[in-house]
Structures are given as structure tokens and as C-alpha cells.
Amino acid sequence: MSSKRRSMEGMMPEEDWAQNAYQALEYLMSRPNADLFKIPVDYESLGLHDYPTIIKEPMDLGTIKSRLLAGNLKTAKSFEALVHKTFNNCVLYNGAWSDFGISARTLQFIFRQSFKVSGNKICSFQAPSLLAQQFTKKKGVFRMERSCG
């Protein structure tokens, strides 16, 4: 049996966690300012010569999507770690309160709100509705507590 099946977007992983990861990634990539995170940072053409000395492991959403579709991500935790690395790298390089950092933290908040990894399970993906969710503010960053059932 094939480890992937055909979907409207091309090849989508068969595993439940990977399907939910794919849906979450597609949702993230459709959000405002997500274009900043869809492709690797072209630091050379941008003149960011210190980028590789600060960011040791670059990551972007497009690379994550490619790895997911190729079957190179084996666990939900590895997927989650790469998404966080994408946004954490941006904040590390640009600062939390820069325009880029705010975009990264906003998308990371959406990611955290949308689903939670527990073991190798990603709860069914649900696009967040800020009006319908209870959240708390801690140190200037909104956090949401959710659990897998």
C-alpha cells in the first residue's frame, strides 16, 4: 500500500497526524504575512551577511511542506519542531518587536491555537476563531491552553 494518497493539492500523507499537519500548514500559509515564511531566506541577495552566523538551522514553511509531502517527516513532534524553528529563527534574527518578529509570533500563536501535539498525535486541525476562544495574556504574548482528547 502506498504511504501517500492523491488529494486536490497533490500528494497528501496518509497518516492522520500528517493529514492534520498538512491542513494546518496550508492554513498557516494562507494567512496574512505568511509569504515571509514560505521560502528560504535569501540572505545573500538581501545583504544579510551575518544571517548564517546567527541562524544555524534555517527553516521555512515551504521546506516543511516539501518534507511532509515527500514522507521525510516521521513524527508529529518533528513537524511541530520545524514550524516553531521557522518562527523562532525569525524572532532571533529580527527581534520580537520588529515587524517581522510580530508576524512570526502572530503566526506561531495561530499554529499553537490550531492544534496541539501529544505523543505522535495532532488533534484534529481546526482553524482558530479568536472570538470563540478563551486565551490569557502572559508577558505580552497570547497563549492558549488546549489538550488532545
N, C-alpha and C positions, 0 to 999 in steps of 0.2 A: 504494500500500500504506500502511496506517495505521502511524503511528510508535509505536502502543501496542497491546497486546492485553489481552483480558479475563483476569482472574485471580480467585481466591477473595476477595481483598481489594479488588477493584475493578479499576481500570486500573493495569496494571504496564508499565513501559517495555520495549520490545523489545530494545534494545541490551544486549549481555552485561554490560558494566560497570554499566549501570543496574539490571539484574536483581540482580546481586550487591550493589549498593549498597542496593537496596530490602530485600533479605533481611537485610543487616547492620543496617540502620536498624530493621527490625521486631524483630530480636533485641535490639538495644540498648534499644528502647522497652519491652521485656518484662522487663527486669532490675529488681531492687530499686533503689529511689530514682530510677528513670528518670522518674517522674511530675514531678519537679522541673524537668525539661528538655523536657517535651512541649508546652508552650505558652509564649508570650512572657511575660517577667517583667512583671507588672502593678505597676510601681514606684510609681505614684500611690496605688493603694489600700493598698499596703504601707508607704507613707510613706517611701519611699527616694528622697528628693528630689535626692540627688546622683548617682543612677544614670545619668542621661543625660550628665552631665559626665564620668563615669569610663568608661562603656561607650558608645563612639561608634557601634558597629555591632552592635546586639543580634541574637541568633540563638537559635533553639530547634529541637529535633528535629521538631516538628510542621510548622514552616515549611519545613524542609528536605524533609520528606516531600511536602508540597504542591507545592513547586517541582519535585521529581523527577517526580511523577506528571503534572504539567502540561507536562513537557518543557522546563522552563526551565533545567535544569542540563545543559550540553552536554558536560562532560568529567568524568572520574573525579577529576581534581585539584580541580575546583571543588567537587565533593561533599565530598571529603576536607577541604578548607579550611573549609567551613561547619561540619562536625562538630567539627573542632578549635576553631573560633571559639566554638561553643556552650560547650564545656568551659573554654576559656581565659578567656572572659568571666566565668564563674562564679568561677574561681580569682582573677582580677584583682580582682573586686569584693569577694569574701568572704574571701580569703586561702587559701593552700594547705592549712592545717591546721585550718580550720573544718570543721564537719560538712558544709556544702555543698561546700567545696573538696575534701574527701576523697571525697565521692560523685562529683564531677566527674572527679577523677583516676582513680578506680576504673573509671568507665565509659570514660574515654579509654584506659586500659590495655586494657580488653576490646576496644575498637574497633581499637587498634593490633595486638592479638594476632589478631584475626579475619581480617584481610586487609591487604594492602599494595598501594598504588597504584604502578604502574610505567608511565610514559607515560600513556596513556589506558586502561590495563588494570587491573582489580581482580582479583586472584587469586580463584579460586572461593571463595566465602564458606564458612567452616567455623566452627561455634560452638566457642569455645575450651574446652578441658579443661585446667584449671590443673595437674592431677595428671600429665597426659601431656606437658606442655610443659617445655622447658628454658628457664629465664629467669635473668637476672642482676639483682642489686640495685645500683643506682648512685644515690648521693645521695638515698636514701630513696624512690626511685621505681622500681618494677619495669619493666624494658624487655625486649622480646623481639625477637630478630633473626629475620626471615623474609624470604624472597625469592620473587619470581614466577619460575616455571619457564620 
